[in-house]
Amino acid sequence: MEKRNYTISIYTENNLGLLSRIAAIFLKRHINIESITASPSEVNEVMRFIIVVRITEEQVRKIIGQIEKQIEVIKAFYHTDEEMIYQETALYKIKSEDFLNDLNIQDFIKETNARIVTVTRDFFVVEKTGKRHEVDHLYEILKPYGLMQFVRSGTIAVTKNEMPISGILEKFNTTKLTS
């Protein structure tokens, strides 16, 4: 089987220590996590973890099974890149003097749909939201201009098709409230 990127969505209760137990599932199998994001889901008091990994489909199926054995996990899903709408956000801090001396870089920022979010005498901060390769491309362009700092978010993603999770989460939330 060939390795490819999979986005794993995990819906959970918000409990301490769960993230480390989920990460341990990947560690035990020597699987590197490319990206991880945690946020509230569309249902009150239910968290959503989004984890991106590069593995085989057989491996991702096994991991989903292990993740769903965790008591606090409500449901876990996996999807390919083609099934997802996904984005990352990055911030680039660049020296002002290098940046101001080259008008081409300012044009390039506009062309790539990035935006300048902060300007000081010493530095500029540029924000870019897009696919990972777009964020990486802007990084390579800005690096020679005195890139002082760089940070990127984890991947955020939603499925292109409807997911059955909303009904499951509503039932979970109703059951939890009546218990």
C-alpha positions in Angstrom: 0.0 0.0 0.0 1.2 3.5 -0.8 1.6 6.2 1.8 -0.5 9.3 1.5 -1.7 12.2 3.6 -4.7 11.5 5.8 -6.6 14.0 7.9 -8.0 12.4 11.1 -10.9 14.2 12.8 -11.4 13.1 16.4 -14.5 14.3 18.3 -14.0 14.1 22.1 -15.1 15.3 25.5 -12.7 18.0 26.8 -10.7 16.1 29.3 -7.2 16.5 30.6 -4.5 14.1 29.3 -6.5 12.9 26.3 -4.2 14.6 23.8 -1.1 12.9 25.3 -2.9 9.5 25.1 -3.8 10.1 21.5 -0.3 11.2 20.6 1.0 8.0 22.3 -1.0 5.9 19.8 1.1 7.4 17.0 4.3 7.2 19.0 3.9 3.5 19.6 3.6 2.9 15.8 6.5 5.3 15.0 4.2 7.6 13.0 5.1 11.2 12.7 2.3 13.7 13.2 2.6 16.4 10.4 0.1 18.7 11.9 -2.3 18.8 14.9 -5.0 21.3 15.8 -7.5 21.3 18.6 -10.7 23.4 18.8 -14.3 23.4 19.9 -16.6 21.6 17.5 -20.0 22.6 16.2 -21.6 21.1 19.4 -21.2 22.7 22.8 -18.6 21.0 25.0 -17.3 18.7 22.3 -13.7 19.2 21.1 -12.4 18.4 17.7 -8.8 17.3 17.0 -7.5 17.5 13.5 -4.4 15.4 12.9 -2.5 15.1 9.6 -0.3 12.1 9.0 1.4 10.5 6.0 0.7 6.7 6.2 -1.0 3.8 4.5 -4.8 3.3 4.6 -4.3 0.1 6.6 -2.3 2.0 9.2 -4.9 4.8 9.4 -7.7 2.3 9.9 -5.9 0.6 12.8 -5.1 4.0 14.4 -8.8 5.1 14.2 -9.7 1.8 15.9 -7.2 2.5 18.7 -8.3 6.1 19.1 -12.0 5.2 19.4 -11.1 2.9 22.3 -10.3 6.0 24.4 -13.2 6.5 26.8 -13.6 10.3 26.0 -13.5 9.8 22.3 -17.0 10.1 20.8 -16.1 9.3 17.1 -13.0 9.5 14.8 -12.9 9.7 11.0 -10.2 9.8 8.4 -10.2 11.5 5.0 -7.9 12.0 2.1 -6.8 15.5 0.9 -9.3 15.2 -2.0 -12.2 14.8 0.4 -11.3 17.8 2.5 -11.3 21.6 2.3 -8.2 22.6 4.3 -6.1 25.6 5.1 -3.2 26.7 7.2 -2.2 30.2 8.4 1.4 31.4 8.7 3.0 34.6 10.0 6.4 35.8 8.6 8.4 38.5 10.4 10.7 40.3 8.0 13.3 43.1 8.5 11.9 46.4 7.4 15.0 47.7 5.7 15.3 44.7 3.4 11.6 44.7 2.7 11.3 48.4 1.9 14.2 48.4 -0.5 12.6 45.8 -2.9 9.3 46.8 -4.4 9.0 43.4 -6.1 8.5 41.7 -2.8 5.6 43.9 -1.9 4.0 43.1 -5.3 4.6 39.4 -4.7 2.8 39.6 -1.4 -0.2 41.1 -3.0 -0.2 38.5 -5.8 -0.1 35.6 -3.4 -3.1 36.9 -1.4 -1.0 37.4 1.6 -1.4 40.6 3.7 0.7 42.8 5.9 -0.7 42.8 9.4 1.9 44.9 11.3 4.4 47.5 10.3 7.1 48.9 12.6 10.3 50.7 11.9 12.3 47.5 12.4 10.0 44.8 10.9 6.9 43.8 9.0 4.6 40.9 9.8 3.0 39.2 6.8 0.1 36.7 7.1 -0.7 34.0 4.6 -3.6 31.6 4.6 -3.7 28.8 2.1 -2.6 25.3 1.4 0.7 24.0 2.8 2.5 24.4 -0.5 1.4 28.0 -0.8 2.6 28.8 2.7 5.9 27.0 2.0 6.3 28.9 -1.3 5.9 32.3 0.3 8.5 31.2 3.0 11.0 30.4 0.3 10.4 33.8 -1.3 10.7 35.8 1.9 13.7 33.9 3.4 16.3 35.9 1.5 14.7 39.2 2.7 15.8 38.8 6.3 13.1 36.4 7.7 13.4 37.0 11.4 10.6 34.6 12.6 8.2 32.2 11.0 5.3 30.3 12.5 2.4 28.3 11.0 -0.8 26.9 12.4 -1.9 23.4 12.2 -4.2 22.3 9.4 -7.8 23.2 9.8 -10.3 21.2 7.7 -13.9 20.4 6.9 -15.2 17.7 4.7 -16.5 18.4 1.2 -19.4 15.9 1.8 -21.8 15.9 4.7 -20.6 14.0 7.7 -22.9 12.0 10.0 -21.1 13.5 13.0 -23.6 16.3 13.8 -26.4 13.8 14.7 -24.0 11.7 16.7 -22.8 14.7 18.6 -26.3 16.0 19.3 -27.3 12.6 20.7 -24.1 12.6 22.8 -24.8 16.1 24.1 -28.4 15.3 24.9 -27.5 12.1 26.7 -24.8 13.9 28.7 -27.2 16.6 29.8 -29.8 14.2 31.0 -27.4 12.0 32.9 
